[in-house]
């Protein structure tokens, strides 16, 4: 298998000004946009809607043309052979996962409130998402929030996930991704968390963008890795012991 550096580049970067679906039907687009906007809602900072998360998800589900961005951000790598076959199978499963999930969202919405999910108020949409997921609505957390945060952790691999879990993962990915993938429009969410980020992937490829300026202090590895600290202390103790014996 050749290195991805040798794969041909096709297409062009995602157009952030286009709201034309590649995979979703218009109703599906509006439904997913509404759902992502409740997972990461807009408050005093931009949310999933402003970030264009639905565009990220739509491009991801559209096939195999928007999987790996080229290193210079000029387009996307062309998948061929077994790699392409594997991704087609994976995407086809996720496409059906989403289609069934959207139908279920509307089914619950109409049973509870007599309207499609996208037409409900924010509070009622939250109720539908709680009913769909079977989990309570999470409360806001911050770095200072006490308690077990393990339930908020999620990997980056979506294979085998149910619709709601995949939707939450993809919302997070589209919210914080490099804009080349269609989300994080105008770097709005990097700005929210104070991450300057590269203006384009090309800047990381040419090293025009660097995080070196943030590494202003020198650290001893032993101060960062407990095992090394223990070994260093043990060595010092052994030296002191030998000194006393002499």
C-alpha positions in Angstrom: 0.0 0.0 0.0 1.4 3.4 -1.0 1.8 6.3 1.4 -1.1 8.8 1.4 1.5 11.3 0.3 1.5 9.6 -3.0 -2.3 9.5 -3.5 -3.7 11.7 -6.2 -5.6 14.8 -5.2 -9.0 15.5 -6.6 -11.7 18.1 -6.3 -11.4 21.3 -4.3 -11.9 22.6 -0.8 -15.5 22.5 0.6 -17.4 25.7 -0.3 -18.5 27.2 3.0 -20.9 29.5 1.3 -22.9 26.7 -0.3 -25.9 25.1 1.5 -26.7 22.7 -1.3 -26.9 19.2 0.0 -24.8 16.5 -1.6 -26.4 13.6 0.3 -29.3 14.8 2.4 -32.6 15.8 1.0 -33.7 19.3 2.0 -35.9 18.1 4.9 -33.1 15.8 6.2 -30.6 18.7 6.0 -32.9 21.0 8.0 -33.6 18.2 10.5 -29.9 17.4 11.1 -29.0 21.2 11.3 -31.7 21.6 14.0 -30.5 18.5 15.9 -26.8 19.6 15.9 -27.9 23.0 17.0 -29.3 21.4 20.2 -26.2 19.3 20.8 -24.0 22.4 20.6 -26.4 25.3 21.0 -25.7 28.9 20.2 -25.4 31.1 23.3 -23.0 34.0 23.8 -20.7 32.0 21.5 -21.4 30.5 18.1 -22.8 27.0 18.0 -23.1 24.1 15.6 -25.4 26.1 13.3 -23.0 29.0 12.8 -20.1 26.5 12.4 -21.9 24.8 9.5 -21.7 21.4 11.1 -24.5 20.0 8.9 -22.4 20.8 5.9 -19.5 18.8 7.4 -21.8 15.8 8.0 -23.5 16.0 4.6 -20.1 16.0 2.8 -18.9 13.1 5.0 -22.0 11.0 4.2 -21.9 11.9 0.4 -19.5 9.1 -0.5 -15.8 8.8 -0.5 -14.7 12.1 -2.0 -14.3 14.0 1.3 -12.5 11.6 3.6 -8.9 12.7 3.6 -8.0 16.3 3.0 -4.8 16.8 1.0 -1.9 18.0 3.1 -1.9 21.4 1.4 -5.6 21.9 1.7 -6.1 22.1 -2.1 -8.6 19.3 -2.3 -9.1 15.7 -1.1 -7.2 12.5 -1.7 -8.6 10.0 -4.2 -9.4 6.6 -2.6 -8.8 3.6 -4.8 -8.9 -0.2 -4.6 -9.6 -1.9 -1.3 -9.4 1.4 0.6 -12.2 2.8 -1.5 -14.3 -0.3 -1.2 -14.0 -0.4 2.5 -15.0 3.3 2.8 -18.0 2.8 0.4 -19.3 0.0 2.6 -18.7 2.0 5.8 -20.4 5.1 4.4 -23.3 3.2 3.0 -24.0 1.8 6.5 -23.8 5.3 8.0 -26.1 6.7 5.3 -28.8 4.2 6.2 -28.1 4.9 9.9 -28.8 8.6 9.4 -31.9 8.0 7.2 -33.5 5.7 9.8 -32.5 8.1 12.6 -34.1 11.1 10.9 -37.3 9.1 10.3 -37.3 8.1 14.0 -36.7 11.7 15.1 -39.8 12.8 13.2 -41.8 9.8 14.3 -41.2 10.7 18.0 -41.8 14.4 17.3 -45.1 13.8 15.7 -46.3 11.3 18.4 -45.4 13.7 21.2 -46.0 17.2 19.7 -47.8 16.7 16.3 -45.0 18.3 14.2 -41.7 17.4 12.5 -38.6 17.7 14.6 -37.2 20.7 12.7 -40.4 22.7 13.4 -40.4 22.2 17.2 -39.2 24.7 19.8 -35.8 24.2 21.3 -37.2 22.7 24.5 -39.4 20.3 22.7 -36.5 19.3 20.4 -34.5 18.5 23.5 -37.3 16.3 24.8 -37.3 14.4 21.5 -33.5 13.9 21.6 -33.8 12.6 25.2 -36.5 10.2 24.2 -34.5 9.0 21.2 -31.2 8.6 23.1 -32.7 7.1 26.3 -30.3 9.4 28.2 -31.0 12.5 30.3 -30.1 15.9 28.9 -26.5 16.7 29.9 -25.9 19.7 32.1 -23.3 22.3 31.1 -19.8 21.6 32.4 -16.6 23.5 32.5 -13.0 22.7 33.5 -13.9 23.6 37.1 -16.9 21.3 37.2 -16.5 18.6 39.8 -17.5 15.0 39.4 -17.0 12.1 37.0 -16.6 13.4 33.4 -16.0 9.9 31.9 -19.5 9.9 30.4 -18.6 12.9 28.3 -15.7 11.2 26.7 -16.1 9.7 23.2 -13.7 8.3 20.7 -13.3 9.4 17.1 -14.4 6.1 15.3 -18.0 6.0 14.3 -18.3 2.4 13.0 -21.0 0.4 14.8 -22.5 3.5 16.5 -26.2 4.0 16.8 -27.6 7.1 15.2 -27.6 9.4 18.2 -24.1 8.5 19.2 -22.8 9.0 15.7 -24.7 12.4 15.5 -23.1 13.6 18.7 -19.6 12.5 17.5 -20.0 14.1 14.1 -21.3 17.3 15.6 -18.2 17.6 17.8 -16.0 16.7 14.8 -17.7 19.3 12.6 -17.6 21.9 15.3 -13.8 21.7 15.9 -12.5 20.3 12.7 -10.2 22.1 10.3 -12.5 24.2 8.1 -11.2 22.3 5.0 -13.7 19.6 5.9 -16.7 21.9 5.8 -17.3 22.7 9.4 -15.9 25.3 11.7 -16.7 28.1 9.3 -14.4 31.1 9.5 -12.6 29.3 12.3 -15.4 30.5 14.6 -15.0 27.6 17.1 -11.2 27.8 17.3 -11.8 31.4 18.2 -14.2 30.4 21.0 -11.6 28.2 22.7 -8.7 30.6 22.0 -6.9 28.3 19.5 -5.2 30.5 16.8 -4.9 27.5 14.4 -3.4 27.7 10.9 -5.2 29.8 8.3 -5.0 26.8 6.0 -3.6 23.2 6.0 -0.9 24.5 3.7 0.5 26.6 6.5 1.1 23.4 8.6 2.7 21.7 5.6 5.2 24.5 5.0 5.7 25.1 8.7 4.5 28.7 8.3 2.2 27.9 11.2 3.9 26.7 14.3 3.1 26.4 18.0 6.7 26.9 19.1 6.0 30.3 20.6 3.7 28.6 23.1 6.4 26.4 24.5 8.1 29.2 26.5 9.3 27.1 29.5 11.8 24.3 29.6 10.7 21.2 31.5 12.5 18.2 32.7 10.8 15.0 31.3 10.9 13.7 34.9 8.6 16.5 35.9 6.1 15.5 33.3 6.2 11.7 33.5 5.7 10.2 37.0 7.5 7.0 36.1 10.7 8.9 35.2 10.4 11.0 38.4 10.1 7.8 40.5 13.2 6.4 38.7 15.1 9.6 39.2 14.3 9.6 42.9 15.2 6.0 43.3 18.6 6.6 41.6 19.2 9.6 43.9 18.3 7.4 46.9 20.7 4.7 45.8 23.5 7.3 45.4 22.9 8.7 48.9 22.9 5.2 50.3 26.2 4.3 48.7 27.7 7.6 49.9 26.7 6.9 53.5 28.3 3.4 53.2 31.6 4.9 52.0 
